[in-house]
Amino acid sequence: FLDPFTSEFCLAAAADGGLWVGQDDGLIRVLPTSTGYRARAHLGQKTSFSEGLLGLQVNDLASAADGNVWVGTDLGLSRVRLDIENDGGAELLRWTVQSWTNEAGRELAGTDLYGPEVLAPLPSPLVFRVAVNPAGDTIWAATSFGVARLVIQPDPPVTGAALAAAWLYPNPARLALGHEEVRLGGLAVAAEVCV
């Protein structure tokens, strides 16, 4: 994973004693072992609907106490987490990535890969410095056209009242009757839906 000949790289120490390494081809997670350190996983640019960074070139990193790392790339800002689980002797790597950019960065990254949820008031998609406060809820991103401050707040809890006006049509959906899609609406707050 690590390319010793890369011209661009940055480091951020993680709370667990490991490292995050940013290179011009993505993000690398390095973890301590009994004999030193070992590169465990690489995250490159998103090229399909699988997980990935907004941009390929990592310009700066800022590690947060909650295990996330903030990644400034050539196309925006991403919050990344890698969870490693053991399942019967096999390691399962699970990336969690949230990304933010402006309309110009979204177009450069590919609008078919990123919806409107990635749009943020960044002056420019080129993020070259990132800083995070100790609580991990305020991030400063230095871009090519100025500095932006992002305040991350948890979503409010969804109550029964927020879901009372929700509707699903058709319900039940039946393929034999030609139902090829289901529509959901009436939600007062953002929600994750599993089918």
C-alpha positions as CSV (number, residue, x, y, z in Angstrom):
1,F,0.0,0.0,0.0
2,L,2.7,2.5,0.9
3,D,4.6,4.0,-2.0
4,P,8.0,5.2,-0.9
5,F,8.4,7.2,-4.1
6,T,5.2,9.3,-3.8
7,S,5.8,13.0,-4.0
8,E,2.9,14.0,-1.7
9,F,2.1,12.5,1.7
10,C,0.8,13.5,5.1
11,L,0.4,11.8,8.4
12,A,-2.1,11.8,11.3
13,A,-1.7,9.9,14.5
14,A,-4.8,7.9,15.5
15,A,-6.1,7.6,19.1
16,D,-5.4,3.8,19.0
17,G,-1.7,4.2,18.3
18,G,-1.9,3.7,14.6
19,L,-1.4,6.1,11.8
20,W,-3.4,7.5,8.9
21,V,-1.2,8.1,5.8
22,G,-2.4,10.3,3.0
23,Q,-0.8,9.9,-0.4
24,D,-1.5,11.2,-3.9
25,D,-3.3,7.9,-4.6
26,G,-5.6,7.8,-1.5
27,L,-5.7,7.0,2.2
28,I,-3.8,4.2,4.0
29,R,-4.5,2.9,7.5
30,V,-1.4,1.7,9.4
31,L,-1.8,-0.3,12.6
32,P,0.7,-1.3,15.3
33,T,1.7,-5.0,15.4
34,S,3.8,-7.0,17.8
35,T,6.8,-6.4,15.6
36,G,6.2,-2.8,14.4
37,Y,3.6,-1.3,12.1
38,R,1.7,-2.8,9.2
39,A,-0.3,-1.1,6.4
40,R,-3.7,-2.7,6.7
41,A,-6.0,-1.1,4.2
42,H,-6.1,1.4,1.3
43,L,-9.0,3.7,0.4
44,G,-8.9,5.3,-3.0
45,Q,-11.2,7.6,-5.0
46,K,-14.8,6.5,-5.4
47,T,-15.3,5.2,-9.0
48,S,-18.6,3.4,-8.5
49,F,-21.3,3.2,-5.8
50,S,-18.8,1.5,-3.5
51,E,-17.1,3.4,-0.7
52,G,-14.3,5.8,-1.6
53,L,-13.0,9.4,-1.2
54,L,-14.2,12.3,-3.2
55,G,-10.8,12.9,-4.7
56,L,-7.7,10.8,-5.1
57,Q,-5.0,13.1,-3.9
58,V,-4.9,13.5,-0.1
59,N,-3.6,16.9,0.8
60,D,-4.0,16.9,4.6
61,L,-5.4,14.8,7.5
62,A,-6.7,15.6,10.9
63,S,-7.4,12.7,13.4
64,A,-10.3,13.0,15.8
65,A,-10.6,11.4,19.2
66,D,-13.7,9.4,18.1
67,G,-11.6,7.3,15.7
68,N,-12.5,9.2,12.6
69,V,-10.0,11.0,10.4
70,W,-10.8,14.1,8.4
71,V,-9.4,14.0,4.9
72,G,-8.8,17.1,2.7
73,T,-8.5,16.1,-1.0
74,D,-8.4,17.8,-4.4
75,L,-12.2,17.5,-4.6
76,G,-13.5,18.1,-1.1
77,L,-13.5,17.0,2.5
78,S,-14.3,13.5,3.8
79,R,-14.8,12.0,7.3
80,V,-13.5,8.4,7.3
81,R,-13.5,5.6,9.7
82,L,-12.2,2.0,9.4
83,D,-13.6,-0.7,11.6
84,I,-11.9,-4.1,11.6
85,E,-13.9,-7.0,12.9
86,N,-12.8,-10.6,13.3
87,D,-15.2,-13.2,12.0
88,G,-14.1,-16.7,12.5
89,G,-10.4,-15.9,12.0
90,A,-11.1,-13.7,8.9
91,E,-10.7,-9.9,9.1
92,L,-13.6,-7.9,7.9
93,L,-12.8,-4.3,6.9
94,R,-15.7,-1.8,7.0
95,W,-15.1,1.7,5.8
96,T,-17.5,4.5,6.8
97,V,-17.1,7.6,4.6
98,Q,-19.1,10.8,4.5
99,S,-18.0,13.5,2.0
100,W,-18.6,17.2,1.4
101,T,-17.8,19.4,-1.5
102,N,-19.4,22.3,-3.4
103,E,-21.2,22.1,-6.8
104,A,-18.0,22.5,-8.8
105,G,-16.4,19.6,-6.9
106,R,-19.5,17.4,-7.3
107,E,-19.4,17.9,-11.0
108,L,-15.7,17.1,-11.2
109,A,-16.2,14.0,-9.0
110,G,-19.1,12.8,-11.1
111,T,-22.7,13.7,-10.3
112,D,-23.8,10.1,-10.9
113,L,-21.7,9.0,-7.9
114,Y,-22.6,11.8,-5.5
115,G,-26.1,13.2,-4.8
116,P,-27.0,16.6,-3.3
117,E,-26.2,15.3,0.2
118,V,-22.5,16.1,-0.4
119,L,-23.0,19.8,-1.1
120,A,-21.6,22.1,1.6
121,P,-20.7,25.7,1.7
122,L,-17.0,25.2,0.9
123,P,-15.4,28.1,-1.0
124,S,-13.6,25.7,-3.2
125,P,-13.5,21.9,-3.7
126,L,-9.7,22.0,-3.3
127,V,-9.0,21.4,0.5
128,F,-5.3,21.6,1.3
129,R,-5.4,21.9,5.1
130,V,-7.7,20.4,7.8
131,A,-8.0,21.0,11.5
132,V,-10.4,19.5,14.0
133,N,-11.2,20.6,17.6
134,P,-10.6,18.0,20.4
135,A,-14.4,17.3,20.7
136,G,-14.5,16.4,17.0
137,D,-17.5,18.6,16.2
138,T,-15.9,21.6,14.6
139,I,-13.7,21.3,11.5
140,W,-11.8,24.0,9.7
141,A,-11.0,23.4,6.0
142,A,-8.6,25.7,4.2
143,T,-9.4,25.7,0.6
144,S,-7.9,27.5,-2.4
145,F,-10.5,30.3,-2.0
146,G,-10.7,30.7,1.7
147,V,-11.4,28.9,5.0
148,A,-14.7,27.2,5.9
149,R,-15.8,26.1,9.4
150,L,-18.1,23.0,9.5
151,V,-20.0,22.3,12.7
152,I,-21.1,18.7,13.0
153,Q,-24.2,18.1,15.1
154,P,-25.9,14.8,15.7
155,D,-29.3,14.2,14.0
156,P,-32.1,14.7,16.4
157,P,-33.8,11.5,17.6
158,V,-36.7,10.4,15.3
159,T,-39.9,10.1,17.3
160,G,-43.2,8.5,16.4
161,A,-44.7,12.0,15.8
162,A,-42.0,12.6,13.1
163,L,-43.0,9.4,11.3
164,A,-46.8,9.8,11.7
165,A,-47.3,11.5,8.3
166,A,-45.1,9.0,6.4
167,W,-46.6,7.1,3.5
168,L,-45.6,4.2,1.3
169,Y,-47.2,3.5,-2.1
170,P,-48.1,0.9,-3.3
171,N,-48.5,-1.0,-0.1
172,P,-48.3,-3.9,-0.5
173,A,-46.2,-3.8,-3.6
174,R,-46.9,-6.8,-6.0
175,L,-44.7,-7.6,-9.0
176,A,-47.6,-9.6,-10.5
177,L,-49.6,-6.4,-10.7
178,G,-46.8,-4.5,-12.4
179,H,-45.5,-2.6,-9.4
180,E,-41.9,-2.0,-10.2
181,E,-41.1,0.7,-7.7
182,V,-42.2,1.8,-4.2
183,R,-42.5,5.5,-3.2
184,L,-41.9,6.8,0.3
185,G,-42.9,10.3,1.4
186,G,-44.2,12.5,4.1
187,L,-41.1,12.3,6.3
188,A,-40.6,15.4,8.4
189,V,-36.9,14.6,9.1
190,A,-34.2,12.7,7.3
191,A,-34.4,9.0,7.8
192,E,-32.6,5.8,6.7
193,V,-35.0,3.3,5.2
194,C,-34.2,-0.4,4.9
195,V,-36.2,-2.7,2.6
